[in-house]
């Protein structure tokens, strides 16, 4: 998520929400861990699909890398 990479921005947005509507801010604070737990299987599926595609790419490009010969630096 974009907001996980910018913790200061996340904190400022939450404080703004707290100032505007404190019940909604507290609800968001309580629901955030539950949403992260619900999204965890999708993250694991994404990591797995990325690894399988990297393996397929390496297997398909291996003959070309072997025929190319040693690299000259």
N, CA, C and O atoms as a GROMACS GRO file, in nm:
protein
  292
    1UNK      N    1   0.083  -0.118   0.000
    1UNK     CA    2   0.000   0.000   0.000
    1UNK      C    3   0.088   0.124   0.000
    1UNK      O    4   0.199   0.124   0.052
    2UNK      N    5   0.036   0.229  -0.058
    2UNK     CA    6   0.110   0.354  -0.067
    2UNK      C    7   0.127   0.419   0.070
    2UNK      O    8   0.232   0.475   0.100
    3UNK      N    9   0.023   0.411   0.153
    3UNK     CA   10   0.029   0.478   0.282
    3UNK      C   11   0.120   0.408   0.381
    3UNK      O   12   0.164   0.471   0.478
    4UNK      N   13   0.149   0.281   0.361
    4UNK     CA   14   0.240   0.212   0.451
    4UNK      C   15   0.384   0.260   0.430
    4UNK      O   16   0.466   0.248   0.521
    5UNK      N   17   0.415   0.312   0.314
    5UNK     CA   18   0.550   0.359   0.287
    5UNK      C   19   0.573   0.499   0.342
    5UNK      O   20   0.688   0.541   0.357
    6UNK      N   21   0.469   0.570   0.370
    6UNK     CA   22   0.482   0.705   0.422
    6UNK      C   23   0.412   0.715   0.558
    6UNK      O   24   0.298   0.762   0.565
    7UNK      N   25   0.478   0.672   0.664
    7UNK     CA   26   0.409   0.669   0.794
    7UNK      C   27   0.372   0.809   0.846
    7UNK      O   28   0.271   0.824   0.913
    8UNK      N   29   0.453   0.909   0.814
    8UNK     CA   30   0.422   1.043   0.862
    8UNK      C   31   0.296   1.097   0.795
    8UNK      O   32   0.213   1.161   0.860
    9UNK      N   33   0.283   1.072   0.666
    9UNK     CA   34   0.163   1.114   0.595
    9UNK      C   35   0.040   1.041   0.648
    9UNK      O   36  -0.068   1.100   0.662
   10UNK      N   37   0.056   0.913   0.678
   10UNK     CA   38  -0.054   0.836   0.734
   10UNK      C   39  -0.097   0.893   0.869
   10UNK      O   40  -0.216   0.908   0.897
   11UNK      N   41   0.001   0.926   0.951
   11UNK     CA   42  -0.032   0.984   1.082
   11UNK      C   43  -0.103   1.118   1.067
   11UNK      O   44  -0.200   1.145   1.138
   12UNK      N   45  -0.056   1.202   0.976
   12UNK     CA   46  -0.119   1.332   0.957
   12UNK      C   47  -0.262   1.319   0.904
   12UNK      O   48  -0.351   1.392   0.946
   13UNK      N   49  -0.283   1.225   0.812
   13UNK     CA   50  -0.418   1.202   0.761
   13UNK      C   51  -0.511   1.150   0.871
   13UNK      O   52  -0.627   1.188   0.879
   14UNK      N   53  -0.456   1.062   0.956
   14UNK     CA   54  -0.539   1.010   1.064
   14UNK      C   55  -0.571   1.119   1.165
   14UNK      O   56  -0.683   1.126   1.216
   15UNK      N   57  -0.475   1.205   1.194
   15UNK     CA   58  -0.502   1.316   1.286
   15UNK      C   59  -0.603   1.414   1.228
   15UNK      O   60  -0.685   1.469   1.301
   16UNK      N   61  -0.598   1.435   1.098
   16UNK     CA   62  -0.699   1.519   1.033
   16UNK      C   63  -0.837   1.456   1.044
   16UNK      O   64  -0.935   1.524   1.072
   17UNK      N   65  -0.844   1.326   1.021
   17UNK     CA   66  -0.971   1.256   1.036
   17UNK      C   67  -1.018   1.258   1.181
   17UNK      O   68  -1.137   1.269   1.208
   18UNK      N   69  -0.924   1.249   1.274
   18UNK     CA   70  -0.959   1.257   1.416
   18UNK      C   71  -1.018   1.393   1.451
   18UNK      O   72  -1.112   1.402   1.530
   19UNK      N   73  -0.962   1.497   1.393
   19UNK     CA   74  -1.014   1.632   1.421
   19UNK      C   75  -1.151   1.654   1.358
   19UNK      O   76  -1.235   1.724   1.415
   20UNK      N   77  -1.173   1.594   1.242
   20UNK     CA   78  -1.301   1.613   1.174
   20UNK      C   79  -1.411   1.523   1.228
   20UNK      O   80  -1.524   1.566   1.249
   21UNK      N   81  -1.376   1.396   1.251
   21UNK     CA   82  -1.477   1.301   1.298
   21UNK      C   83  -1.408   1.194   1.382
   21UNK      O   84  -1.356   1.096   1.328
   22UNK      N   85  -1.407   1.212   1.514
   22UNK     CA   86  -1.335   1.118   1.598
   22UNK      C   87  -1.395   0.978   1.600
   22UNK      O   88  -1.319   0.882   1.612
   23UNK      N   89  -1.529   0.959   1.589
   23UNK     CA   90  -1.578   0.819   1.587
   23UNK      C   91  -1.531   0.744   1.462
   23UNK      O   92  -1.499   0.626   1.468
   24UNK      N   93  -1.529   0.814   1.349
   24UNK     CA   94  -1.483   0.751   1.227
   24UNK      C   95  -1.334   0.719   1.234
   24UNK      O   96  -1.290   0.615   1.184
   25UNK      N   97  -1.256   0.806   1.296
   25UNK     CA   98  -1.112   0.783   1.311
   25UNK      C   99  -1.086   0.662   1.401
   25UNK      O  100  -0.999   0.581   1.372
   26UNK      N  101  -1.161   0.650   1.510
   26UNK     CA  102  -1.143   0.535   1.598
   26UNK      C  103  -1.188   0.405   1.531
   26UNK      O  104  -1.128   0.300   1.551
   27UNK      N  105  -1.293   0.413   1.451
   27UNK     CA  106  -1.338   0.295   1.377
   27UNK      C  107  -1.233   0.252   1.276
   27UNK      O  108  -1.205   0.133   1.260
   28UNK      N  109  -1.174   0.349   1.207
   28UNK     CA  110  -1.068   0.318   1.111
   28UNK      C  111  -0.947   0.257   1.182
   28UNK      O  112  -0.884   0.166   1.130
   29UNK      N  113  -0.916   0.308   1.300
   29UNK     CA  114  -0.803   0.256   1.377
   29UNK      C  115  -0.828   0.112   1.422
   29UNK      O  116  -0.734   0.032   1.427
   30UNK      N  117  -0.950   0.079   1.454
   30UNK     CA  118  -0.983  -0.057   1.497
   30UNK      C  119  -0.996  -0.155   1.380
   30UNK      O  120  -0.964  -0.273   1.395
   31UNK      N  121  -1.043  -0.107   1.265
   31UNK     CA  122  -1.064  -0.196   1.151
   31UNK      C  123  -0.939  -0.220   1.067
   31UNK      O  124  -0.934  -0.316   0.991
   32UNK      N  125  -0.838  -0.135   1.080
   32UNK     CA  126  -0.718  -0.147   0.997
   32UNK      C  127  -0.648  -0.283   1.012
   32UNK      O  128  -0.613  -0.343   0.910
   33UNK      N  129  -0.626  -0.334   1.134
   33UNK     CA  130  -0.563  -0.467   1.145
   33UNK      C  131  -0.649  -0.578   1.087
   33UNK      O  132  -0.596  -0.674   1.031
   34UNK      N  133  -0.780  -0.567   1.099
   34UNK     CA  134  -0.867  -0.670   1.043
   34UNK      C  135  -0.861  -0.671   0.890
   34UNK      O  136  -0.861  -0.777   0.828
   35UNK      N  137  -0.855  -0.554   0.830
   35UNK     CA  138  -0.846  -0.544   0.685
   35UNK      C  139  -0.713  -0.600   0.637
   35UNK      O  140  -0.707  -0.667   0.534
   36UNK      N  141  -0.605  -0.572   0.712
   36UNK     CA  142  -0.474  -0.627   0.676
   36UNK      C  143  -0.476  -0.780   0.682
   36UNK      O  144  -0.417  -0.846   0.597
   37UNK      N  145  -0.542  -0.835   0.782
   37UNK     CA  146  -0.552  -0.981   0.790
   37UNK      C  147  -0.635  -1.040   0.677
   37UNK      O  148  -0.604  -1.148   0.627
   38UNK      N  149  -0.739  -0.969   0.636
   38UNK     CA  150  -0.822  -1.018   0.526
   38UNK      C  151  -0.746  -1.011   0.393
   38UNK      O  152  -0.770  -1.095   0.305
   39UNK      N  153  -0.658  -0.915   0.376
   39UNK     CA  154  -0.584  -0.900   0.251
   39UNK      C  155  -0.458  -0.984   0.245
   39UNK      O  156  -0.396  -0.993   0.139
   40UNK      N  157  -0.419  -1.046   0.354
   40UNK     CA  158  -0.297  -1.126   0.359
   40UNK      C  159  -0.296  -1.241   0.258
   40UNK      O  160  -0.192  -1.261   0.194
   41UNK      N  161  -0.403  -1.318   0.239
   41UNK     CA  162  -0.398  -1.424   0.138
   41UNK      C  163  -0.374  -1.370  -0.004
   41UNK      O  164  -0.307  -1.435  -0.083
   42UNK      N  165  -0.427  -1.254  -0.035
   42UNK     CA  166  -0.404  -1.198  -0.168
   42UNK      C  167  -0.259  -1.156  -0.186
   42UNK      O  168  -0.205  -1.169  -0.296
   43UNK      N  169  -0.196  -1.107  -0.080
   43UNK     CA  170  -0.054  -1.075  -0.089
   43UNK      C  171   0.028  -1.202  -0.111
   43UNK      O  172   0.121  -1.203  -0.191
   44UNK      N  173  -0.006  -1.308  -0.040
   44UNK     CA  174   0.066  -1.434  -0.056
   44UNK      C  175   0.048  -1.490  -0.197
   44UNK      O  176   0.142  -1.544  -0.255
   45UNK      N  177  -0.072  -1.479  -0.251
   45UNK     CA  178  -0.096  -1.523  -0.389
   45UNK      C  179  -0.014  -1.440  -0.486
   45UNK      O  180   0.040  -1.494  -0.582
   46UNK      N  181  -0.006  -1.310  -0.462
   46UNK     CA  182   0.073  -1.224  -0.549
   46UNK      C  183   0.221  -1.259  -0.546
   46UNK      O  184   0.286  -1.260  -0.650
   47UNK      N  185   0.273  -1.287  -0.429
   47UNK     CA  186   0.414  -1.327  -0.417
   47UNK      C  187   0.438  -1.459  -0.490
   47UNK      O  188   0.539  -1.475  -0.558
   48UNK      N  189   0.345  -1.553  -0.475
   48UNK     CA  190   0.359  -1.683  -0.540
   48UNK      C  191   0.354  -1.670  -0.692
   48UNK      O  192   0.434  -1.732  -0.762
   49UNK      N  193   0.260  -1.592  -0.743
   49UNK     CA  194   0.249  -1.574  -0.887
   49UNK      C  195   0.373  -1.505  -0.941
   49UNK      O  196   0.421  -1.541  -1.049
   50UNK      N  197   0.426  -1.409  -0.870
   50UNK     CA  198   0.547  -1.340  -0.913
   50UNK      C  199   0.666  -1.437  -0.919
   50UNK      O  200   0.745  -1.432  -1.013
   51UNK      N  201   0.676  -1.524  -0.821
   51UNK     CA  202   0.785  -1.622  -0.819
   51UNK      C  203   0.772  -1.723  -0.934
   51UNK      O  204   0.871  -1.759  -0.996
   52UNK      N  205   0.650  -1.768  -0.962
   52UNK     CA  206   0.629  -1.863  -1.072
   52UNK      C  207   0.661  -1.799  -1.206
   52UNK      O  208   0.722  -1.862  -1.292
   53UNK      N  209   0.621  -1.674  -1.224
   53UNK     CA  210   0.652  -1.605  -1.349
   53UNK      C  211   0.801  -1.581  -1.365
   53UNK      O  212   0.853  -1.589  -1.476
   54UNK      N  213   0.872  -1.552  -1.256
   54UNK     CA  214   1.017  -1.535  -1.263
   54UNK      C  215   1.085  -1.667  -1.298
   54UNK      O  216   1.182  -1.669  -1.373
   55UNK      N  217   1.034  -1.777  -1.244
   55UNK     CA  218   1.088  -1.909  -1.277
   55UNK      C  219   1.066  -1.943  -1.423
   55UNK      O  220   1.156  -1.994  -1.490
   56UNK      N  221   0.945  -1.917  -1.474
   56UNK     CA  222   0.917  -1.942  -1.616
   56UNK      C  223   1.004  -1.857  -1.707
   56UNK      O  224   1.053  -1.904  -1.809
   57UNK      N  225   1.024  -1.732  -1.670
   57UNK     CA  226   1.108  -1.643  -1.750
   57UNK      C  227   1.252  -1.694  -1.752
   57UNK      O  228   1.317  -1.694  -1.857
   58UNK      N  229   1.302  -1.737  -1.636
   58UNK     CA  230   1.438  -1.790  -1.630
   58UNK      C  231   1.451  -1.918  -1.712
   58UNK      O  232   1.552  -1.938  -1.779
   59UNK      N  233   1.349  -2.004  -1.709
   59UNK     CA  234   1.354  -2.129  -1.785
   59UNK      C  235   1.347  -2.102  -1.935
   59UNK      O  236   1.412  -2.171  -2.013
   60UNK      N  237   1.269  -2.004  -1.976
   60UNK     CA  238   1.258  -1.974  -2.119
   60UNK      C  239   1.382  -1.903  -2.172
   60UNK      O  240   1.416  -1.921  -2.289
   61UNK      N  241   1.448  -1.824  -2.093
   61UNK     CA  242   1.565  -1.751  -2.137
   61UNK      C  243   1.696  -1.828  -2.119
   61UNK      O  244   1.800  -1.783  -2.166
   62UNK      N  245   1.692  -1.942  -2.051
   62UNK     CA  246   1.814  -2.018  -2.027
   62UNK      C  247   1.881  -2.065  -2.156
   62UNK      O  248   2.003  -2.051  -2.166
   63UNK      N  249   1.809  -2.121  -2.256
   63UNK     CA  250   1.879  -2.162  -2.378
   63UNK      C  251   1.949  -2.045  -2.449
   63UNK      O  252   2.060  -2.062  -2.500
   64UNK      N  253   1.887  -1.931  -2.452
   64UNK     CA  254   1.950  -1.816  -2.517
   64UNK      C  255   2.074  -1.772  -2.440
   64UNK      O  256   2.173  -1.731  -2.502
   65UNK      N  257   2.071  -1.778  -2.311
   65UNK     CA  258   2.188  -1.740  -2.232
   65UNK      C  259   2.300  -1.841  -2.249
   65UNK      O  260   2.418  -1.804  -2.249
   66UNK      N  261   2.265  -1.968  -2.263
   66UNK     CA  262   2.368  -2.070  -2.284
   66UNK      C  263   2.432  -2.059  -2.423
   66UNK      O  264   2.552  -2.079  -2.437
   67UNK      N  265   2.353  -2.027  -2.524
   67UNK     CA  266   2.405  -2.016  -2.660
   67UNK      C  267   2.484  -1.887  -2.683
   67UNK      O  268   2.568  -1.880  -2.772
   68UNK      N  269   2.457  -1.788  -2.603
   68UNK     CA  270   2.525  -1.660  -2.619
   68UNK      C  271   2.672  -1.671  -2.583
   68UNK      O  272   2.753  -1.598  -2.639
   69UNK      N  273   2.707  -1.757  -2.494
   69UNK     CA  274   2.847  -1.772  -2.453
   69UNK      C  275   2.880  -1.682  -2.337
   69UNK      O  276   2.793  -1.616  -2.281
   70UNK      N  277   3.008  -1.680  -2.300
   70UNK     CA  278   3.049  -1.598  -2.186
   70UNK      C  279   3.042  -1.450  -2.219
   70UNK      O  280   3.065  -1.408  -2.332
   71UNK      N  281   3.010  -1.372  -2.119
   71UNK     CA  282   3.003  -1.227  -2.137
   71UNK      C  283   3.141  -1.166  -2.128
   71UNK      O  284   3.223  -1.208  -2.046
   72UNK      N  285   3.166  -1.068  -2.213
   72UNK     CA  286   3.293  -0.997  -2.212
   72UNK      C  287   3.275  -0.868  -2.135
   72UNK      O  288   3.190  -0.786  -2.171
   73UNK      N  289   3.352  -0.850  -2.030
   73UNK     CA  290   3.336  -0.730  -1.946
   73UNK      C  291   3.407  -0.612  -2.006
   73UNK      O  292   3.405  -0.503  -1.949
   0.00000   0.00000   0.00000
